């Protein structure tokens, strides 16, 4: 079970970072933090099941492209946040719609590695549903905390937090790409 918990925390780190950025840039309340936790927790909990279900038949193909998918999604989201940090007004009517869209995109981007990890779930010696539940719950808890911490930071730094958050997301996408290509 310790190995499963360590895997869950490792998989949740990207989601935590993005939740921190979302909390800072959107300056959301408790309900927004709960939404972030639920979306990230569900994505991280379900993606290992998807990876496990697809099995080893598509593992090589998926692992060839997963880092590019994460890089593209995080780069686009981070780029939008950088743009918004410079020019966008968070009180505009479309802000809530864009928050939900960016939340869904970022939850998919950060859970791509969880799908790949799903291939290894049988090696952990835990039932697959238990492993997915632990991964999802860990991600939800860390994302909730990240969103609340980000909210406090965002109140003090405003648009600068969104700009820095966008830069961090682009950097996270680059880091994932570089690590998977073996350049680091």
MDTraj code that builds the backbone (N, CA, C; nanometers):
import mdtraj as md
import numpy as np

residues = "UNK UNK UNK UNK UNK UNK UNK UNK UNK UNK UNK UNK UNK UNK UNK UNK UNK UNK UNK UNK UNK UNK UNK UNK UNK UNK UNK UNK UNK UNK UNK UNK UNK UNK UNK UNK UNK UNK UNK UNK UNK UNK UNK UNK UNK UNK UNK UNK UNK UNK UNK UNK UNK UNK UNK UNK UNK UNK UNK UNK UNK UNK UNK UNK UNK UNK UNK UNK UNK UNK UNK UNK UNK UNK UNK UNK UNK UNK UNK UNK UNK UNK UNK UNK UNK UNK UNK UNK UNK UNK UNK UNK UNK UNK UNK UNK UNK UNK UNK UNK UNK UNK UNK UNK UNK UNK UNK UNK UNK UNK UNK UNK UNK UNK UNK UNK UNK UNK UNK UNK UNK UNK UNK UNK UNK UNK UNK UNK UNK UNK UNK UNK UNK UNK UNK UNK UNK UNK UNK UNK UNK UNK UNK UNK UNK UNK UNK UNK UNK UNK UNK UNK UNK UNK UNK UNK UNK UNK UNK UNK UNK UNK UNK UNK UNK UNK UNK UNK UNK UNK UNK UNK UNK UNK UNK UNK UNK UNK UNK UNK UNK UNK UNK UNK".split()
xyz = np.array([
    [0.0825, -0.1194, 0.0000],
    [0.0000, 0.0000, 0.0000],
    [0.0870, 0.1259, 0.0000],
    [0.2043, 0.1204, 0.0612],
    [0.2946, 0.2361, 0.0636],
    [0.3361, 0.2726, -0.0788],
    [0.3657, 0.1730, -0.1604],
    [0.4046, 0.1989, -0.2989],
    [0.2912, 0.2673, -0.3738],
    [0.1691, 0.2224, -0.3518],
    [0.0529, 0.2828, -0.4158],
    [0.0362, 0.4287, -0.3722],
    [0.0541, 0.4568, -0.2448],
    [0.0439, 0.5945, -0.1958],
    [0.1522, 0.6841, -0.2557],
    [0.2735, 0.6315, -0.2661],
    [0.3817, 0.7089, -0.3270],
    [0.3526, 0.7369, -0.4741],
    [0.2995, 0.6366, -0.5454],
    [0.2601, 0.6568, -0.6843],
    [0.1508, 0.7620, -0.6942],
    [0.0528, 0.7544, -0.6048],
    [-0.0585, 0.8494, -0.6054],
    [-0.0093, 0.9924, -0.5835],
    [0.0809, 1.0105, -0.4887],
    [0.1353, 1.1448, -0.4623],
    [0.2166, 1.1927, -0.5825],
    [0.2973, 1.1059, -0.6395],
    [0.3773, 1.1451, -0.7562],
    [0.2877, 1.1865, -0.8725],
    [0.1813, 1.1094, -0.8972],
    [0.0898, 1.1426, -1.0062],
    [0.0134, 1.2716, -0.9780],
    [-0.0089, 1.3025, -0.8513],
    [-0.0880, 1.4201, -0.8138],
    [-0.0084, 1.5503, -0.8172],
    [0.1231, 1.5440, -0.8268],
    [0.2037, 1.6657, -0.8188],
    [0.1738, 1.7646, -0.9315],
    [0.1579, 1.7150, -1.0533],
    [0.1252, 1.8057, -1.1635],
    [-0.0116, 1.8689, -1.1407],
    [-0.1081, 1.7894, -1.0965],
    [-0.2428, 1.8414, -1.0693],
    [-0.2378, 1.9447, -0.9566],
    [-0.1574, 1.9196, -0.8546],
    [-0.1414, 2.0154, -0.7455],
    [-0.0888, 2.1485, -0.7986],
    [0.0132, 2.1413, -0.8839],
    [0.0725, 2.2638, -0.9386],
    [-0.0298, 2.3416, -1.0211],
    [-0.1063, 2.2707, -1.1028],
    [-0.2059, 2.3386, -1.1857],
    [-0.3188, 2.3947, -1.0993],
    [-0.3593, 2.3209, -0.9960],
    [-0.4633, 2.3704, -0.9044],
    [-0.4156, 2.4963, -0.8335],
    [-0.2908, 2.4989, -0.7966],
    [-0.2311, 2.6171, -0.7340],
    [-0.2415, 2.7368, -0.8286],
    [-0.2065, 2.7146, -0.9538],
    [-0.2125, 2.8201, -1.0544],
    [-0.3576, 2.8635, -1.0779],
    [-0.4487, 2.7663, -1.0903],
    [-0.5902, 2.7989, -1.1112],
    [-0.6439, 2.8810, -0.9945],
    [-0.6110, 2.8397, -0.8737],
    [-0.6567, 2.9128, -0.7562],
    [-0.6052, 3.0550, -0.7535],
    [-0.4794, 3.0731, -0.7931],
    [-0.4201, 3.2070, -0.7924],
    [-0.4760, 3.2940, -0.9036],
    [-0.4932, 3.2369, -1.0202],
    [-0.5343, 3.3191, -1.1339],
    [-0.6836, 3.3512, -1.1321],
    [-0.7650, 3.2600, -1.0826],
    [-0.9102, 3.2813, -1.0851],
    [-0.9627, 3.3403, -0.9550],
    [-0.8802, 3.3402, -0.8501],
    [-0.9205, 3.3924, -0.7199],
    [-1.0579, 3.3373, -0.6795],
    [-1.0689, 3.2081, -0.6878],
    [-1.1970, 3.1420, -0.6629],
    [-1.2198, 3.1144, -0.5156],
    [-1.3434, 3.0827, -0.4818],
    [-1.3805, 3.0541, -0.3442],
    [-1.3753, 2.9062, -0.3136],
    [-1.4358, 2.8699, -0.2018],
    [-1.4376, 2.7314, -0.1557],
    [-1.5015, 2.6391, -0.2598],
    [-1.6126, 2.6821, -0.3190],
    [-1.6815, 2.6017, -0.4202],
    [-1.5941, 2.5760, -0.5418],
    [-1.5182, 2.6759, -0.5831],
    [-1.4261, 2.6584, -0.6952],
    [-1.3157, 2.5593, -0.6625],
    [-1.2666, 2.5639, -0.5396],
    [-1.1642, 2.4686, -0.4966],
    [-1.2202, 2.3265, -0.4962],
    [-1.3460, 2.3126, -0.4552],
    [-1.4106, 2.1807, -0.4572],
    [-1.4236, 2.1312, -0.6008],
    [-1.4646, 2.2205, -0.6933],
    [-1.4754, 2.1811, -0.8350],
    [-1.3403, 2.1347, -0.8884],
    [-1.2358, 2.2097, -0.8572],
    [-1.1011, 2.1715, -0.9007],
    [-1.0658, 2.0335, -0.8460],
    [-1.0896, 2.0130, -0.7183],
    [-1.0581, 1.8844, -0.6560],
    [-1.1349, 1.7706, -0.7219],
    [-1.2626, 1.7904, -0.7461],
    [-1.3439, 1.6851, -0.8077],
    [-1.2997, 1.6537, -0.9504],
    [-1.2758, 1.7573, -1.0292],
    [-1.2369, 1.7344, -1.1685],
    [-1.0999, 1.6668, -1.1763],
    [-1.0016, 1.7174, -1.1026],
    [-0.8696, 1.6560, -1.1050],
    [-0.8718, 1.5157, -1.0438],
    [-0.9435, 1.4989, -0.9341],
    [-0.9525, 1.3668, -0.8709],
    [-1.0164, 1.2639, -0.9620],
    [-1.1259, 1.3013, -1.0282],
    [-1.1914, 1.2094, -1.1213],
    [-1.1010, 1.1747, -1.2393],
    [-1.0379, 1.2762, -1.2964],
    [-0.9496, 1.2508, -1.4108],
    [-0.8339, 1.1591, -1.3721],
    [-0.7695, 1.1910, -1.2594],
    [-0.6552, 1.1092, -1.2164],
    [-0.6982, 0.9701, -1.1716],
    [-0.8186, 0.9583, -1.1188],
    [-0.8668, 0.8277, -1.0754],
    [-0.9132, 0.7396, -1.1899],
    [-0.9671, 0.8004, -1.2950],
    [-1.0179, 0.7235, -1.4082],
    [-0.9112, 0.6905, -1.5123],
    [-0.8148, 0.7779, -1.5296],
    [-0.7144, 0.7549, -1.6343],
    [-0.6289, 0.6300, -1.6114],
    [-0.5917, 0.5942, -1.4896],
    [-0.5198, 0.4683, -1.4737],
    [-0.6060, 0.3480, -1.5152],
    [-0.7350, 0.3589, -1.4913],
    [-0.8263, 0.2529, -1.5334],
    [-0.8288, 0.2427, -1.6855],
    [-0.8266, 0.3570, -1.7526],
    [-0.8217, 0.3582, -1.8989],
    [-0.6920, 0.2930, -1.9465],
    [-0.5817, 0.3335, -1.8872],
    [-0.4523, 0.2758, -1.9241],
    [-0.4470, 0.1261, -1.8997],
    [-0.4969, 0.0837, -1.7866],
    [-0.4990, -0.0590, -1.7545],
    [-0.5885, -0.1343, -1.8520],
    [-0.7031, -0.0750, -1.8848],
    [-0.7986, -0.1394, -1.9746],
    [-0.7418, -0.1566, -2.1152],
    [-0.6731, -0.0563, -2.1626],
    [-0.6147, -0.0668, -2.2955],
    [-0.5022, -0.1701, -2.2988],
    [-0.4441, -0.1885, -2.1816],
    [-0.3435, -0.2939, -2.1673],
    [-0.2174, -0.2692, -2.2460],
    [-0.1457, -0.3755, -2.2606],
    [-0.0152, -0.3664, -2.3244],
    [-0.0235, -0.3633, -2.4769],
    [-0.1398, -0.3876, -2.5331],
    [-0.1547, -0.3868, -2.6790],
    [-0.1220, -0.2503, -2.7387],
    [-0.1635, -0.1447, -2.6680],
    [-0.1407, -0.0104, -2.7195],
    [-0.0388, 0.0669, -2.6373],
    [0.0267, 0.0025, -2.5439],
    [0.1169, 0.0723, -2.4521],
    [0.2284, 0.1455, -2.5252],
    [0.2944, 0.0785, -2.6187],
    [0.4054, 0.1427, -2.6891],
    [0.3592, 0.2634, -2.7691],
    [0.2459, 0.2498, -2.8369],
    [0.1924, 0.3608, -2.9157],
    [0.1577, 0.4780, -2.8259],
    [0.0895, 0.4508, -2.7160],
    [0.0490, 0.5570, -2.6242],
    [0.1700, 0.6264, -2.5640],
    [0.2680, 0.5490, -2.5222],
    [0.3858, 0.6081, -2.4590],
    [0.4706, 0.6888, -2.5575],
    [0.4531, 0.6639, -2.6883],
    [0.5252, 0.7425, -2.7869],
    [0.4698, 0.8839, -2.7989],
    [0.3414, 0.9013, -2.7641],
    [0.2764, 1.0296, -2.7864],
    [0.2270, 1.0991, -2.6606],
    [0.2241, 1.0318, -2.5461],
    [0.1635, 1.0920, -2.4269],
    [0.2312, 1.2215, -2.3859],
    [0.3619, 1.2283, -2.3967],
    [0.4338, 1.3492, -2.3587],
    [0.4049, 1.4655, -2.4542],
    [0.3832, 1.4359, -2.5807],
    [0.3480, 1.5405, -2.6768],
    [0.2093, 1.5959, -2.6480],
    [0.1175, 1.5071, -2.6109],
    [-0.0186, 1.5499, -2.5769],
    [-0.0150, 1.6418, -2.4555],
    [0.0540, 1.6004, -2.3501],
    [0.0645, 1.6819, -2.2285],
    [0.1328, 1.8148, -2.2593],
    [0.2398, 1.8113, -2.3382],
    [0.3119, 1.9333, -2.3757],
    [0.2203, 2.0303, -2.4504],
    [0.1457, 1.9801, -2.5464],
    [0.0565, 2.0644, -2.6250],
    [-0.0546, 2.1261, -2.5393],
    [-0.1200, 2.0428, -2.4577],
    [-0.2302, 2.0928, -2.3763],
    [-0.1824, 2.1944, -2.2724],
    [-0.0739, 2.1623, -2.2023],
    [-0.0224, 2.2549, -2.1009],
    [0.0344, 2.3813, -2.1654],
    [0.0964, 2.3667, -2.2826],
    [0.1479, 2.4833, -2.3528],
    [0.0365, 2.5777, -2.3965],
    [-0.0711, 2.5212, -2.4510],
    [-0.1845, 2.6042, -2.4921],
    [-0.2503, 2.6728, -2.3726],
    [-0.2721, 2.5955, -2.2662],
    [-0.3339, 2.6519, -2.1469],
    [-0.2439, 2.7588, -2.0840],
    [-0.1152, 2.7277, -2.0723],
    [-0.0209, 2.8245, -2.0160],
    [-0.0097, 2.9494, -2.1012],
    [-0.0086, 2.9319, -2.2326],
    [-0.0037, 3.0461, -2.3231],
    [-0.1257, 3.1361, -2.3070],
    [-0.2427, 3.0739, -2.2929],
    [-0.3639, 3.1527, -2.2712],
    [-0.3573, 3.2279, -2.1389],
    [-0.3033, 3.1620, -2.0358],
    [-0.2923, 3.2278, -1.9060],
    [-0.1924, 3.3435, -1.9117],
    [-0.0847, 3.3272, -1.9867],
    [0.0121, 3.4362, -2.0021],
    [-0.0565, 3.5542, -2.0710],
    [-0.1281, 3.5259, -2.1790],
    [-0.2014, 3.6311, -2.2498],
    [-0.3011, 3.6996, -2.1561],
    [-0.3785, 3.6180, -2.0811],
    [-0.4774, 3.6738, -1.9898],
    [-0.4130, 3.7523, -1.8769],
    [-0.2956, 3.7098, -1.8333],
    [-0.2257, 3.7814, -1.7274],
    [-0.1803, 3.9190, -1.7704],
    [-0.1661, 3.9357, -1.9020],
    [-0.1234, 4.0651, -1.9543],
    [-0.2430, 4.1522, -1.9929],
    [-0.3455, 4.0908, -2.0595],
    [-0.4527, 4.1713, -2.1176],
    [-0.5932, 4.1440, -2.0669],
    [-0.6180, 4.0338, -2.0028],
    [-0.7548, 3.9882, -1.9756],
    [-0.8079, 4.0403, -1.8431],
    [-0.9351, 4.0714, -1.8375],
    [-1.0006, 4.1125, -1.7136],
    [-1.0784, 3.9945, -1.6565],
    [-1.0463, 3.9450, -1.5359],
    [-1.1112, 3.8269, -1.4806],
    [-1.2589, 3.8455, -1.4474],
    [-1.3065, 3.9681, -1.4445],
    [-1.4479, 3.9910, -1.4147],
    [-1.5343, 3.9920, -1.5407],
    [-1.4738, 3.9677, -1.6574],
    [-1.5488, 3.9652, -1.7829],
    [-1.6486, 3.8491, -1.7798],
    [-1.7603, 3.8600, -1.8536],
    [-1.8640, 3.7563, -1.8503],
    [-1.8157, 3.6171, -1.8896],
    [-1.7182, 3.6092, -1.9802],
    [-1.6735, 3.4772, -2.0247],
    [-1.5725, 3.4128, -1.9295],
    [-1.5362, 3.4788, -1.8211],
    [-1.4344, 3.4270, -1.7297],
    [-1.4747, 3.2928, -1.6704],
    [-1.6006, 3.2767, -1.6292],
    [-1.6448, 3.1512, -1.5683],
    [-1.6402, 3.0369, -1.6691],
    [-1.6827, 3.0615, -1.7921],
    [-1.6809, 2.9592, -1.8960],
    [-1.5363, 2.9186, -1.9255],
    [-1.4463, 3.0154, -1.9363],
    [-1.3071, 2.9848, -1.9637],
    [-1.2425, 2.9096, -1.8478],
    [-1.2838, 2.9388, -1.7245],
    [-1.2314, 2.8657, -1.6095],
    [-1.2645, 2.7174, -1.6213],
    [-1.3900, 2.6858, -1.6539],
    [-1.4300, 2.5453, -1.6656],
    [-1.3590, 2.4771, -1.7823],
    [-1.3439, 2.5466, -1.8941],
    [-1.2739, 2.4903, -2.0086],
    [-1.1277, 2.4634, -1.9743],
    [-1.0619, 2.5596, -1.9129],
    [-0.9211, 2.5398, -1.8770],
    [-0.9069, 2.4321, -1.7701],
    [-1.0045, 2.4200, -1.6828],
    [-1.0018, 2.3154, -1.5808],
    [-1.0096, 2.1774, -1.6446],
    [-1.0984, 2.1606, -1.7402],
    [-1.1111, 2.0314, -1.8087],
    [-0.9858, 1.9985, -1.8895],
    [-0.9349, 2.0970, -1.9624],
    [-0.8148, 2.0741, -2.0432],
    [-0.6963, 2.0403, -1.9536],
    [-0.6779, 2.1159, -1.8465],
    [-0.5634, 2.0906, -1.7591],
    [-0.5769, 1.9584, -1.6846],
    [-0.6993, 1.9171, -1.6514],
    [-0.7153, 1.7872, -1.5843],
    [-0.6788, 1.6735, -1.6789],
    [-0.7114, 1.6878, -1.8061],
    [-0.6715, 1.5858, -1.9040],
    [-0.5208, 1.5860, -1.9246],
    [-0.4637, 1.7043, -1.9357],
    [-0.3193, 1.7145, -1.9588],
    [-0.2395, 1.6547, -1.8435],
    [-0.2826, 1.6800, -1.7211],
    [-0.2069, 1.6294, -1.6062],
    [-0.2352, 1.4831, -1.5765],
    [-0.3384, 1.4257, -1.6369],
    [-0.3689, 1.2847, -1.6082],
    [-0.3207, 1.1900, -1.7168],
    [-0.2540, 1.2419, -1.8199],
    [-0.2018, 1.1555, -1.9254],
    [-0.1015, 1.0555, -1.8665],
    [-0.0161, 1.1022, -1.7773],
    [0.0809, 1.0112, -1.7165],
    [0.0130, 0.9073, -1.6274],
    [-0.1031, 0.9405, -1.5738],
    [-0.1771, 0.8430, -1.4925],
    [-0.2283, 0.7280, -1.5782],
    [-0.2630, 0.7581, -1.7036],
    [-0.3050, 0.6511, -1.7944],
    [-0.1884, 0.5567, -1.8204],
    [-0.0715, 0.6130, -1.8412],
    [0.0461, 0.5296, -1.8622],
    [0.0778, 0.4480, -1.7365],
    [0.0606, 0.5098, -1.6195],
    [0.0853, 0.4384, -1.4938],
    [-0.0146, 0.3252, -1.4746],
    [-0.1323, 0.3372, -1.5360],
    [-0.2330, 0.2321, -1.5256],
    [-0.1847, 0.0979, -1.5764],
    [-0.0885, 0.1006, -1.6669],
    [-0.0319, -0.0241, -1.7183],
    [0.0417, -0.1013, -1.6096],
    [0.0908, -0.0307, -1.5083],
    [0.1692, -0.0949, -1.4025],
    [0.0861, -0.1322, -1.2803],
    [-0.0420, -0.0974, -1.2798],
    [-0.1243, -0.1223, -1.1608],
    [-0.1237, -0.2681, -1.1152],
    [-0.1277, -0.3669, -1.2034],
    [-0.1244, -0.5052, -1.1553],
    [0.0014, -0.5395, -1.0757],
    [0.1111, -0.4665, -1.1015],
    [0.2360, -0.4931, -1.0306],
    [0.2339, -0.4459, -0.8854],
    [0.1373, -0.3623, -0.8497],
    [0.1317, -0.3068, -0.7143],
    [0.0687, -0.4022, -0.6136],
    [0.0054, -0.5078, -0.6620],
    [-0.0544, -0.6046, -0.5716],
    [-0.1829, -0.5580, -0.5052],
    [-0.2430, -0.4517, -0.5568],
    [-0.3692, -0.3999, -0.5039],
    [-0.4769, -0.4191, -0.6102],
    [-0.6020, -0.4382, -0.5682],
    [-0.7091, -0.4437, -0.6680],
    [-0.7129, -0.3138, -0.7492],
    [-0.7403, -0.3248, -0.8776],
    [-0.7409, -0.2094, -0.9666],
    [-0.8358, -0.0998, -0.9170],
    [-0.9606, -0.1323, -0.8763],
    [-1.0484, -0.0254, -0.8270],
    [-0.9923, 0.0465, -0.7038],
    [-0.9275, -0.0270, -0.6161],
    [-0.8662, 0.0338, -0.4975],
    [-0.7549, 0.1296, -0.5383],
    [-0.6714, 0.0865, -0.6318],
    [-0.5617, 0.1712, -0.6782],
    [-0.6155, 0.2996, -0.7409],
    [-0.7175, 0.2874, -0.8242],
    [-0.7764, 0.4063, -0.8885],
    [-0.8388, 0.4990, -0.7849],
    [-0.9030, 0.4427, -0.6850],
    [-0.9646, 0.5235, -0.5798],
    [-0.8584, 0.5986, -0.4989],
    [-0.7502, 0.5318, -0.4636],
    [-0.6427, 0.5960, -0.3873],
    [-0.5785, 0.7080, -0.4699],
    [-0.5529, 0.6813, -0.5970],
    [-0.4926, 0.7822, -0.6850],
    [-0.5862, 0.9024, -0.6992],
    [-0.7142, 0.8772, -0.7229],
    [-0.8111, 0.9858, -0.7390],
    [-0.8297, 1.0669, -0.6122],
    [-0.8408, 0.9978, -0.4981],
    [-0.8621, 1.0675, -0.3707],
    [-0.7398, 1.1509, -0.3314],
    [-0.6217, 1.0962, -0.3530],
    [-0.4986, 1.1699, -0.3220],
    [-0.4896, 1.2955, -0.4072],
    [-0.5193, 1.2802, -0.5347],
    [-0.5160, 1.3955, -0.6249],
    [-0.6192, 1.4993, -0.5843],
    [-0.7394, 1.4543, -0.5492],
    [-0.8448, 1.5479, -0.5088],
    [-0.8024, 1.6271, -0.3852],
    [-0.7473, 1.5597, -0.2866],
    [-0.7049, 1.6284, -0.1638],
    [-0.5928, 1.7287, -0.1907],
    [-0.4935, 1.6872, -0.2661],
    [-0.3818, 1.7781, -0.2940],
    [-0.4259, 1.8938, -0.3834],
    [-0.5144, 1.8679, -0.4782],
    [-0.5639, 1.9739, -0.5656],
    [-0.6483, 2.0751, -0.4887],
    [-0.7290, 2.0260, -0.3975],
    [-0.8102, 2.1142, -0.3139],
    [-0.7198, 2.2077, -0.2335],
    [-0.6194, 2.1502, -0.1699],
    [-0.5248, 2.2316, -0.0937],
    [-0.4496, 2.3296, -0.1817],
    [-0.4088, 2.2848, -0.3003],
    [-0.3386, 2.3719, -0.3935],
    [-0.4236, 2.4895, -0.4381],
    [-0.5518, 2.4625, -0.4655],
    [-0.6418, 2.5699, -0.5085],
    [-0.6605, 2.6737, -0.3986],
    [-0.6740, 2.6271, -0.2744],
    [-0.6917, 2.7214, -0.1634],
    [-0.5652, 2.8025, -0.1366],
    [-0.4510, 2.7368, -0.1467],
    [-0.3239, 2.8096, -0.1304],
    [-0.3098, 2.9116, -0.2429],
    [-0.3393, 2.8696, -0.3646],
    [-0.3313, 2.9585, -0.4800],
    [-0.4241, 3.0779, -0.4673],
    [-0.5411, 3.0543, -0.4102],
    [-0.6371, 3.1634, -0.3901],
    [-0.5757, 3.2725, -0.3025],
    [-0.5099, 3.2312, -0.1961],
    [-0.4474, 3.3297, -0.1063],
    [-0.3371, 3.4076, -0.1785],
    [-0.2589, 3.3371, -0.2579],
    [-0.1523, 3.4024, -0.3334],
    [-0.2125, 3.4972, -0.4365],
    [-0.3167, 3.4513, -0.5058],
    [-0.3788, 3.5307, -0.6106],
    [-0.4381, 3.6606, -0.5603],
    [-0.4927, 3.6593, -0.4408],
    [-0.5517, 3.7804, -0.3831],
    [-0.4443, 3.8885, -0.3674],
    [-0.3236, 3.8469, -0.3347],
    [-0.2169, 3.9436, -0.3104],
    [-0.1448, 3.9869, -0.4378],
    [-0.1439, 3.8991, -0.5382],
    [-0.0632, 3.9292, -0.6564],
    [-0.1433, 3.9492, -0.7843],
    [-0.2735, 3.9183, -0.7841],
    [-0.3617, 3.9457, -0.8971],
    [-0.3145, 3.8886, -1.0285],
    [-0.3081, 3.9754, -1.1302],
    [-0.2755, 3.9318, -1.2654],
    [-0.1327, 3.8789, -1.2763],
    [-0.0444, 3.9247, -1.1890],
    [0.0921, 3.8724, -1.1902],
    [0.0919, 3.7232, -1.1592],
    [0.0023, 3.6787, -1.0701],
    [-0.0073, 3.5365, -1.0373],
    [-0.0500, 3.4567, -1.1599],
    [-0.1401, 3.5118, -1.2401],
    [-0.1829, 3.4418, -1.3608],
    [-0.0692, 3.4350, -1.4623],
    [0.0045, 3.5426, -1.4767],
    [0.1178, 3.5446, -1.5677],
    [0.2230, 3.4418, -1.5251],
    [0.2588, 3.4422, -1.3979],
    [0.3560, 3.3460, -1.3472],
    [0.3014, 3.2041, -1.3597],
    [0.1727, 3.1861, -1.3304],
    [0.1117, 3.0545, -1.3435],
    [0.1172, 3.0035, -1.4855],
    [0.0918, 3.0898, -1.5829],
    [0.1005, 3.0497, -1.7227],
    [0.2415, 3.0077, -1.7594],
    [0.3380, 3.0834, -1.7120],
    [0.4786, 3.0483, -1.7367],
    [0.5107, 2.9132, -1.6734],
    [0.4591, 2.8894, -1.5524],
    [0.4824, 2.7609, -1.4863],
    [0.4191, 2.6452, -1.5640],
    [0.2985, 2.6653, -1.6174],
    [0.2339, 2.5584, -1.6944],
    [0.3113, 2.5286, -1.8224],
    [0.3566, 2.6314, -1.8912],
    [0.4380, 2.6094, -2.0101],
    [0.5655, 2.5349, -1.9708],
    [0.6268, 2.5771, -1.8615],
    [0.7466, 2.5090, -1.8118],
    [0.7205, 2.3639, -1.7751],
    [0.6058, 2.3376, -1.7144],
    [0.5683, 2.2003, -1.6792],
    [0.5536, 2.1159, -1.8052],
    [0.4902, 2.1710, -1.9073],
    [0.4776, 2.0996, -2.0343],
    [0.6129, 2.0705, -2.0963],
    [0.7029, 2.1683, -2.0927],
    [0.8382, 2.1487, -2.1452],
    [0.9124, 2.0427, -2.0639],
    [0.8976, 2.0464, -1.9319],
    [0.9647, 1.9482, -1.8470],
    [0.9179, 1.8067, -1.8804],
    [0.7878, 1.7881, -1.8961],
    [0.7336, 1.6568, -1.9308],
    [0.7906, 1.6108, -2.0637],
    [0.7951, 1.6992, -2.1623],
    [0.8474, 1.6641, -2.2938],
    [0.9950, 1.6275, -2.2864],
    [1.0733, 1.7105, -2.2191],
    [1.2168, 1.6878, -2.2093],
    [1.2466, 1.5556, -2.1380],
    [1.1766, 1.5273, -2.0281],
    [1.1989, 1.4037, -1.9535],
    [1.1643, 1.2815, -2.0382],
    [1.0525, 1.2858, -2.1097],
    [1.0110, 1.1714, -2.1892],
    [1.0962, 1.1504, -2.3126],
    [1.1565, 1.2573, -2.3631],
    [1.2454, 1.2436, -2.4775],
    [1.3875, 1.2057, -2.4346],
    [1.4095, 1.2021, -2.3039],
    [1.5405, 1.1632, -2.2514],
    [1.6461, 1.2700, -2.2681],
    [1.6046, 1.3947, -2.2748],
    [1.6985, 1.5048, -2.2919],
    [1.7494, 1.5605, -2.1590],
    [1.6907, 1.5145, -2.0495],
    [1.7322, 1.5660, -1.9185],
    [1.8055, 1.4605, -1.8395],
])
top = md.Topology()
chain = top.add_chain()
for i, resn in enumerate(residues, 1):
    res = top.add_residue(resn, chain, resSeq=i)
    for name in ("N", "CA", "C"):
        top.add_atom(name, md.element.get_by_symbol(name[0]), res)
traj = md.Trajectory(xyz[None], top)
